[in-house]
């Protein structure tokens, strides 16, 4: 999975070198989270993206679309070559996630709505049978300033949704600066626990710890919140942990410098660890 994560990170950097640029920081902070979910935890079938028994993933922080597109390319939902079309005329790889892309359940980007969508998806899954699929939703720590998140958190607990997991990418920054300086929501884990959610806090760049936390979430009664401590723009040196990484366009000189500091990815894998069922 570390090899997959490295390739996802490389794809994200490449997408930011295109004519439109991209949301680098919040995409790179979520890389290991997405790889852990798509390659370890979630039941999916890239050959049948609409498989009725699939687990669902909602990217509530829809501006991190590049990381999801890159993960879907690694997981073979889309061809890796399509990554090069990001934000080009006629491409289905838009700045915010697009449902025309296999593996994308909802178009998102207006923050604060993903958990409500996930509530509905998790409820519908539970109506479908005795062994329901699961729903995972990724939100940002800046996004937690939206009151609709907490309304949905209350509903998720009221539904007693065993198959619902919210994952918080706590990279400590939002578009306008540090989260603590805009509207401090600490302690994040304590707030979710206060809403009655089982809560786990983990290093969001440690794949083993992430997978263990996701496994725990799937065994727990009621909904689970996994708080992932991450770094904005993880893996790109001078931009890491800085608000300026929120949206960037990398010119050739910057791209060369970043590439020089990154380990070159191995060839794309033809098999995956996770599978159908």
DRENZA-424388 format. One record per residue (C-alpha): residue number from 1; chain; x, y, z. Coordinates in steps of 0.02 Angstrom, whole numbers. Each point is the difference from the previous one (the first is absolute). Layout:
# residues N
num_chaine_u_v_w
NUM_A_X_Y_Z
...
This chain:
# residues 277
num_chaine_u_v_w
1_A_0_0_0
2_A_146_118_27
3_A_44_-20_-184
4_A_-179_42_-47
5_A_6_154_113
6_A_162_59_-79
7_A_-73_-16_-174
8_A_-159_91_52
9_A_107_141_70
10_A_98_9_-162
11_A_-160_8_-103
12_A_-65_144_107
13_A_159_100_-24
14_A_-8_-29_-187
15_A_-181_60_-7
16_A_51_162_86
17_A_122_34_-141
18_A_-143_15_-125
19_A_-68_166_-64
20_A_-133_15_137
21_A_103_-54_151
22_A_-87_-88_142
23_A_-36_-21_186
24_A_168_-74_44
25_A_4_13_189
26_A_-166_-81_44
27_A_24_-135_-131
28_A_170_-54_64
29_A_-55_-1_182
30_A_-133_-130_-45
31_A_107_-120_-103
32_A_28_-136_130
33_A_-180_12_59
34_A_-64_-35_-176
35_A_125_-138_-33
36_A_-43_-85_165
37_A_-185_5_-42
38_A_9_-49_-183
39_A_135_-133_15
40_A_-33_-75_172
41_A_-171_38_71
42_A_-133_26_-132
43_A_-86_-137_-99
44_A_1_59_-181
45_A_5_-66_-177
46_A_90_112_-127
47_A_-73_-107_-140
48_A_-176_33_65
49_A_-1_172_84
50_A_-190_-10_25
51_A_8_-169_89
52_A_-149_6_118
53_A_93_-72_149
54_A_146_121_-11
55_A_56_112_142
56_A_-29_184_-35
57_A_124_143_17
58_A_-50_184_11
59_A_135_133_-22
60_A_-82_141_96
61_A_157_107_-17
62_A_-27_-5_-188
63_A_145_117_-38
64_A_116_-149_36
65_A_-62_-77_-163
66_A_177_-24_-66
67_A_41_-123_138
68_A_-159_-98_-33
69_A_28_-3_-189
70_A_178_-61_26
71_A_-59_-135_121
72_A_-133_-56_-123
73_A_134_-12_-134
74_A_108_-108_114
75_A_-151_-108_43
76_A_-37_-16_-187
77_A_-169_84_-1
78_A_72_114_-134
79_A_152_-14_-111
80_A_156_85_69
81_A_21_94_-163
82_A_-160_95_35
83_A_87_90_143
84_A_87_107_-131
85_A_-168_73_-54
86_A_-35_82_168
87_A_-97_162_-26
88_A_30_-3_-188
89_A_-143_40_-121
90_A_-117_-149_-13
91_A_77_-94_147
92_A_-112_-81_130
93_A_135_33_131
94_A_-63_166_66
95_A_71_107_142
96_A_-134_-72_115
97_A_-54_-181_-12
98_A_-112_-46_-145
99_A_-125_-145_1
100_A_47_-38_-181
101_A_158_-79_72
102_A_-21_-185_48
103_A_16_-20_188
104_A_-68_174_41
105_A_-167_-12_90
106_A_-43_186_16
107_A_58_164_-74
108_A_62_101_149
109_A_94_159_39
110_A_-124_111_91
111_A_63_-44_173
112_A_-110_-66_138
113_A_-114_-114_-100
114_A_96_-164_-15
115_A_-47_-75_167
116_A_-185_29_-32
117_A_17_-91_-166
118_A_95_-139_88
119_A_-139_-16_130
120_A_-124_-33_-139
121_A_114_-122_-89
122_A_37_-97_160
123_A_-186_-7_42
124_A_-42_-64_-175
125_A_135_-133_13
126_A_-75_-63_162
127_A_-170_-19_-82
128_A_74_-109_-135
129_A_36_-156_103
130_A_67_-83_156
131_A_182_33_-46
132_A_0_180_-59
133_A_143_85_-87
134_A_88_144_86
135_A_18_187_-33
136_A_157_100_30
137_A_4_189_-11
138_A_155_111_3
139_A_-16_176_71
140_A_129_134_37
141_A_32_81_169
142_A_-40_172_-71
143_A_-162_-73_-65
144_A_-52_-38_179
145_A_-40_186_16
146_A_-157_-36_-103
147_A_-149_-23_116
148_A_-77_-124_-122
149_A_139_-123_44
150_A_-59_-7_180
151_A_-183_-13_-49
152_A_48_-151_-105
153_A_107_-69_143
154_A_-153_5_112
155_A_-104_-90_-131
156_A_135_-131_-30
157_A_1_-42_185
158_A_-190_-3_7
159_A_2_-126_-143
160_A_120_-107_103
161_A_91_-27_-164
162_A_124_-141_28
163_A_50_10_-182
164_A_44_186_0
165_A_178_65_23
166_A_51_183_-9
167_A_186_31_-27
168_A_65_173_46
169_A_154_62_-92
170_A_68_112_138
171_A_141_88_-93
172_A_-23_159_106
173_A_-23_119_-147
174_A_-139_68_-109
175_A_-1_119_-147
176_A_22_159_103
177_A_126_-62_128
178_A_19_-111_152
179_A_-162_-78_61
180_A_38_52_179
181_A_13_183_-54
182_A_-161_-1_-102
183_A_-115_-95_118
184_A_83_-120_120
185_A_-99_-162_9
186_A_114_-94_119
187_A_-12_-129_70
188_A_-64_-86_-157
189_A_-9_-174_73
190_A_-88_62_155
191_A_-134_88_-103
192_A_-41_-159_-98
193_A_-2_-101_159
194_A_-118_129_74
195_A_-120_-34_-143
196_A_2_-184_48
197_A_116_-64_-135
198_A_133_-130_35
199_A_160_98_-30
200_A_177_-51_-49
201_A_148_117_-22
202_A_145_-52_-110
203_A_152_59_-99
204_A_-77_30_-171
205_A_161_-40_-93
206_A_30_-168_86
207_A_-81_-130_-112
208_A_9_-140_128
209_A_-81_109_134
210_A_-133_60_-122
211_A_-47_-175_-54
212_A_-11_-55_182
213_A_-114_148_38
214_A_-111_-38_-150
215_A_-10_-182_54
216_A_-52_55_174
217_A_-133_113_-75
218_A_-79_-142_-96
219_A_-14_-106_159
220_A_-76_135_110
221_A_-181_23_49
222_A_-68_164_-66
223_A_89_129_-111
224_A_187_31_15
225_A_105_157_-24
226_A_183_-26_-46
227_A_99_159_34
228_A_157_-2_-109
229_A_142_116_48
230_A_78_50_-165
231_A_113_131_-79
232_A_-58_112_-141
233_A_99_-35_-160
234_A_87_-148_82
235_A_150_-57_-102
236_A_44_158_-96
237_A_132_79_110
238_A_-12_189_15
239_A_-188_4_-32
240_A_-42_-129_133
241_A_-94_64_151
242_A_-34_171_-77
243_A_-161_89_-47
244_A_76_56_-167
245_A_-11_-180_-61
246_A_-190_7_-1
247_A_-8_35_-188
248_A_154_10_-110
249_A_57_-9_-179
250_A_173_-75_-16
251_A_107_71_-139
252_A_138_-106_-74
253_A_133_59_122
254_A_-108_-35_154
255_A_-54_-167_-71
256_A_182_-52_-25
257_A_45_49_178
258_A_-146_-99_72
259_A_37_-151_-108
260_A_181_3_57
261_A_-56_-16_180
262_A_-121_-142_-33
263_A_41_-183_-22
264_A_-43_-52_-178
265_A_-155_-112_-1
266_A_10_-180_-55
267_A_-96_-56_-155
268_A_-188_-8_23
269_A_-56_-163_78
270_A_-111_-118_-98
271_A_-78_-76_156
272_A_-72_74_159
273_A_-6_-54_181
274_A_-185_35_25
275_A_-133_-88_-98
276_A_-183_-34_-27
277_A_-97_-75_143
